[in-house]
Amino acid sequence: MDQPRRILHGTRLSGHTHRVMLFLHLLGLAYEFADSPAAVRDTPAFRRLNPLGQIPVLEDGELALADSNAILVYLAKRYAAGTNWLPEDPVQAARVQRWLSMAAGEIAYGPASARINARFYDTGVPAALSQRLAARVLGAMEGELAAHPWLAGLEPSIADVACYAYIAHAPEGGIELAPYPQVRAWIARVQALPNFVPMPDA
C-alpha cells in the first residue's frame, strides 16, 4: 500500500520550519522538502495551502496544515499518540501547552526577532524589547531546567522541539547564552536525541 505523500514547505534557515523538520526526523517520518522563499509564498498555489502566505506548511496526503506549533500537535497525535511527545495527562499536557505559547510569544518576539533583525530584515520589534523578552524567557527556562531535564518534565516533548531552534541560535541575534548553564545543557540534550537534525547556520 502506497504511503501518502508528505511535503514540508518552508525555508531551511527558518526556526519555525526547523521545528517541524526536526520533529519529522525525531519520529522517523519520511518527507519531501519544498523550498518556499517569499516569491513562492506569494503565488496563488501557495496561498491555496495557506492564505496567510506563511511557512511552514505540511502536506500529509490530502491534508494541508499551517502553523508550526499546530503541525507539531498534529504529528504527535497522528504518529506518536500516547507518548511523552504530547502527554495525555492533563497537567503534563498543560505544561507542554505553556511552552508552545511561550514559543509563539516571548521566544518569537525575543530571541527569534533579534536573530531575524540581525540576519535578514527589520521585524519592527525594537531591539531593547527583544533583549528584555529574551532575558525573561531564558530566565524562566533556566529555572525550569534546574528542576528537571526537559521543559515540561522528565521526558522530551514537543515543548522542547518548539523552543529549541530560536534558543540555540539566539547568539546570532546578539543574545548571549553564557549566563544560562542549564539552558546550554538542555540544548546539548536536544542535539543528542536520536535522529536530531540541525538548522543550518547559513
Buried (B, 14 or more C-beta within 10 A) or exposed (E): EEEEEBBBBBBEBBBBBBBBBBBBBBBEBEBEBBEBEEEBBEEEEBEEBBEEBBBBBBBBEEEBBBBBBEBBBBBBEEBBEEBBBBBEEEEBBEBBBBBBBBBBEBBBBBBBBBBBBBEEEEBEBEEEEBBBBBBEBBEBBBEBBEEEBBBBBEBBBBBBBBBBBBBBBBBBBBBEBEEBEBBBEBBEBBEEBEEEBEBEEE
